Amino acid sequence: MRDAAPARNLRDVRRILRPSSVFRQQWPLFALILFIAAIHALQVILGEVFEDRFMVVPADVMEALRSLRSGDVSASASLFTLITAALLHGNVEHLLWNMLYLWIFAAIAAELLGHRWVMVVFVSTAICGSICHVALNPEEMIPMLGASGAVMGFEGLYLGMAVRWHLPNPHVWPIARPVPPAHLAAVAVLGLLFDLSGYLGGDQGIAYGAHLGGFIGGMVLGAAVVPMPRVALPR
């Protein structure tokens, strides 16, 4: 009789981790990932003619802000790139890595907060990442693209929530066992340290400012804005 409860728990875990169950619970996140993948397909098909209009060019954003301050809204279209750039990726490898980490941390956020908060966090941290990149490179003419700011935003969100509350061990499909919150928080911290060292070291080719801005935005949301999940316990 003592083995009945563990066996039942194992069956419950297997049921939760079935692909059909995961899809029913996480279809909005799957839809977001598929949408971003479809945008990348358009990039491949249409090339620079398509993507040039949607990437963040810091100098253009600063010029748009100056124009707005003077009452001219003709250049304000550049401001929309602060979010549209998060839907673009440089190549398939860039897309796959971003979607992998987006799946891990956004799926957990969906289970804890719901999919509406996932969309709020994605948009707000993508914008925070773009703003930070522009602020750190105000005269830069090289365009920036990628969902890395939003991905780091979800990592910051989880870290902020883990500091604020006791969170349950989450299941991340297809991992078979629950993952301790401390392990996921450590991944978030290591990602932040990697980006910080890359930025301070002057490494080129990676928008570390966007990563840092997204992470900070997500951490603020997790530590001060989002509601306490029902499954969490106060510290």
C-alpha positions, 0 to 999 in steps of 0.5 A: 500500500505504501507504493500506491501514492508514489505510483499515482503521483507518477501517473499524474506527472506523465499525464501532465507531460503528455504532448496533447495535455501540454498543447491544450494548456500552452497553446497561446505560447505555442501560437506566439512561437509559431508566429515568430517563426512565421515572421522569420520565414517572411524574412528569408523569403522577402529578405532585407526589403521586409526586415529593414522596416522593423529593426531597431536603429538607435540613431533613427529612434533618437531622431524620432524622439527629437522630432516628437519633442518639436511637434513633428510626428512624421518620423514616429514610425521608428518608435514602433520598431522598439517592439517589432524588432523582437519578432525578427531573428538573424538566422535559424540558430538565433531563432531556435535558441531564443524560442527554446529559452522563451518556451522554458521560462514563458511556459512557467510564467503561464502556469503561474500567472496565466497567458495574459501576463505572458503577453504583457511580459513579452511586450513590455520587456521587449520594449524595455530591452530595445529602449536600453539598447538605444540608450546605451548606443544613441548614435548607432546606425547598425540595426538590432533585432531579436527576441533576446530582450523578452527572453531575458525578461522572462528570466528576470520575471522568474527571479523576481518572483522567486525572491518574492515568494516560495514557488513550487517546483515547475514541470517544463515539458519535455523534462520528466522531473520537476525543476527546483526553483533555485536551479532556474533562478541560478540560470537567470542569474548566470545569464545576467552575469554573462551579458554584463561581462560581455557588455563591459568587455566590449564584445561586438555583435550581440545586443547586450544592452537589450538583454540587460534592459529586458532582464531588469524590466522582467525582474521589476515586474516579478518583484513588484507588479505581478500578482501572487500565484495561487500555488505560491507561498509568502516568504 
